Amino acid sequence: MEQTILRFFENLRSPALTFFAGAFSLFGETLVLVALISVVYWLVDKQFGERLVLVSFSSMSANAFLKGVVARPRPYASGAATRVEIDTPFLSTMNLEPDMSFPSGHSQMSAGLFFSAAFRLKKGWAWILAPVLTLLVMLSRLYLGVHYPTDVLAGAALGVAFACIWEIVYRKFPKQKTVFAAAFAALSLVLLLLEPNKQLAELSACMCAAAAAIPLENKFVRFEVKKGLKRKLLRLLVGFACVGAVFGIFALLPWEYLWLKWLKYFLLIFAAALLAPFLFVKLKI
């Protein structure tokens, strides 16, 4: 049944559909996610940006752990379907781990983002848009031949579950959100020790950095989202310069060890969540 569905999408392939599938798959890329959440956090809604960080990285740490434990071969690796070959700086189907198919990280990440937004906005149109956009991301992964239908269904269900968990935390236990964040960070480290893999190292680092940086920022920095196009552009310039500096430094290193990757992503999120806001306040932008 699953192979039949994949063959159906395989027969639909065209340059135009490949473009749209790639565009929707961007919602599941870690670096795109960091950039998107940073813009929300710095320029639009600070508290919602914090929430997106916590939902995304707690959810995706669990996803990376499950991928390593289940170790399901991807459709193209098992011969169930061919994959669309994309290799760009923002999206690639060529550098995927061939035995980390279940559950779909892109489906899980997008579901967490979109349903968290629906909870936050509390609008009817948001509750219509959230499942539609999630479904489009799910279909994009089937179209590209990198996941089975059960992979994307499980990923979307987990994404919605984590969005619900953090909705309960923010609604019922807002003063304890840092405690929950610390608990998820500690859990991500335990999972990394149990099932060490590159993807989990990146996401555990992001979760740990967020759990540390967010309460520090709220206590000592306390930046505010401000109006004005010039101010927003300056914030983007300063913020992405901080994040870019972290990438630049680690790009110069000749090693690619697991815990070095963990440190890289920890400093990346720490720079986005604490250093950049500190500079916003000091520079009065």
N, C-alpha and C positions, 0 to 999 in steps of 0.2 A: 504493500500500500504506500509506504513512504517513498519507495523508489519510483513508483508510478507518478506521485506528485512532483518529485524532483525532475523527472523526464518531461512532465508537462511544462514546467518553467523553463527547462532547457530548450524546448522547442519554440518558446516565445522570444528568445534572445534576439536583440537588435541593438544597434549603436545607441538609439534614443533611450530605450529601456535600460540599457546598461548604465547610461549616464544618470538616470533617475535612481536606479538601485544603488549606485555608488554614492549619490548625494544623501539618500536616507541612511545609508550605512555609516555616514560620518558621525551620526548621533551616538554611536557606540565606541568611537575612538577616544582613548584616554586623553591625548593632548588636546583634541577638539573640546572634550568635556571640560578640561581644566580652563581653557580659554573662555568658553561660554559661561561657566560659573563665575570666573573672575570678573567678567564684564557685569554680570548681575550683581555680584558682591560689591564691586567698587562704585558702580554708576547708577544702579537701579533700585535695589532693595537689599540692604545689608543683611537683615535677619533671614530673608528668603535665600540669599546666597549661602549663608551658613547652613541652612537646612538642606539645600541641594548637595553641599559638600558631604554632610553626614549621611544622608540617604544614599548617595552614589557610592561612596567608598566603603561603607559598611556592607552594602549589598554586593558590591563587586569583589570584595575580599572573600565572601562566602562563595561567590560564583567561581573564582579562580581555584579555591580549595576543592570544590566539587568536580571541576574539570580534571584536576590532577588525580583525584581518587577514582572517578569513573573511567577516565582514559578511553573514551569512545572515539574510534577513528572517524575523521570527517568523511563526508560522502565521496569526495574525489580521491581520498586515500584508500577507501575500501572498494572503489570501482562502481559505486551506486550512481554517480553522476560526474560530469566534468565540471571544472570551476572556470569562472570568468577570470582571466588573468589581469589584475590591476596592480600596478606598483608605482605609487606616487608618494610624496612626503607626508600626505595627509591620510591616505587610505591605501592599504595593500592587502591583497589576498595571497601574496607570494611568501610572506614571512610568518604565516600562521603555523602554530604547532599542530601537526597532522593528527595527533591523538587527543585533542582537547575540544571535542565537539559539543559535549553535553555538560551543562545547559548553555544556551547561546548568551554570551556576554552582551552583545549589542542589543538583543531584545530585552534583556534584564535591565540594562542601563537606561535605555530609552523609556521603558515602562516606569521605572522609578522617577525619572525626570518629569515625564508628562503627567503622571498621576499626582505627583507632589505639587506640580503647578496647578492642577485642577483643585486639589485640597486648599491651596493658598488663595486662589482667585474666587472660588465659591460661585462660579457663574455656570449657567446651563451650557453655554457654547464651549466652555473649557472641558466639561464632562463629555461632550460629544467629540471634541478634537483629540482628547487624550487617547482613547482607544483607537481612533482612526490613524493617528500618527504612529502609535505603537505597532499597529497591524502592518503599516507600510514598511516599517523597519524590519519586522519579522519576514515579510514577503521578500524584501530585498536580500536577506541572507539565504533564502531558499533559491532565489533567482541566480545568485552568484555561485551556488553549488557548494557552500562552505558549512551548511548545517542541514540536519534532518528536521522535518516538521515537529517531532517531539522535542527537539532541542529548543526551538524557538518558543513553543508553547510553555515548556517548563521555565525558560528564562523570563518570559513575560509574567508568568504567575509569581515568580519570586520577586521580580521588580515591583509589582503591585503590592505584594506582602510587605516589603520593606518600606514602601511609601506609607502604608497603613500603620506600621509600627511607629514610625517617626511622627505621623500625625497624632497618634495617641500620646506619645511623649510630649510633643509641643502643646497639645491641648490639655492633658491631664497632669503632667509633671514638668512644666516649663522650667522650674527652678533646679530640677535634677538633670537637665539635658546634658550638662558637662559630665555628670557621673555615667550616664548611659554612653556618651561618646568615649569616655575612658574605658568602659567595659568592652565596647566593640573593638577598640584599639588593642587592648590586651588580648582579646580573643583572636584577632587577626594575627598577632605574633605567635600565639600558640598554634594556630592553623599552619603558619609558615614553617614552624619547627617540625610539625607532623608531616607536612607535604610540601617541601621546598620546591618552588618553581618560579620562573622569571616573572610571570604575570602576577602571581600572588605577592612577590617581593615588592613590585611597583605599587600595588593597591594597598597592601598592609602599611607601607611607608606613608602613603597619602592619608590613610585613616589615622595613623599615629600622629602625623604632623598636624592634621586638623584638630584632633582632640587636645593637643598641646597649645596650638597657636590661637584658637578661637577664644578660650577663656583668658589667655594673656592679653589679647587685643582688647577684649571687653573691659578688663580691669585697668590696664595701664595706658592704652592708646586712645580707644573710644572715638575712632573717626566716624564721621557722619556722611551720608550721601548728600551731595549738594547739587543745586541746579547750575546751568550755564554750560554752553557748548564748549567754550574755551577751557574751562576747568575740567570737563570730562575728557577732552582730548589730551590734556596734560596728564591726567591720571592714567589714561591708557598708555601713554608714552613711558611714564615712570614705572608703572606696574609691570608692563611687559619687558622693560629693560631689566628689572630685578629678576624676573623669571628667566629671561634670555641669558643673563649672566651665569645663572646656575648651569644651564645647558652648555654654555660656552666653556666653562671651567671643566666640566666632566667630559666634554667632547675632546679635550686635549689629553685626557688620560688614556694610556694604551691598554688598560685592563677592563674586563667586563665581568667581574665577580658578582655573585648573587647579592651579597651584603653591600657591595659598592653601589649596585643598582638601587638597593633599598635606601641608602644614604642620599643618592641623587634625587629620588622622588620625595623623600622627606624634606630635603632642603628646598625643593621646588615649591611644594605646598606651603612650607613655612614662609618662604619669601612672598608668595602671593597673599597669604592670610595675615601676616604680621609685619614683615619688613616694608612692603608697599604701603599699607595703611599708615605705618609710622612716618614714612616719608611724605605722605599726603598731608599729615598734620604739621610736620616741621616746615614743609614748603608752602603751607597754607593754600592748598589747591583742592 
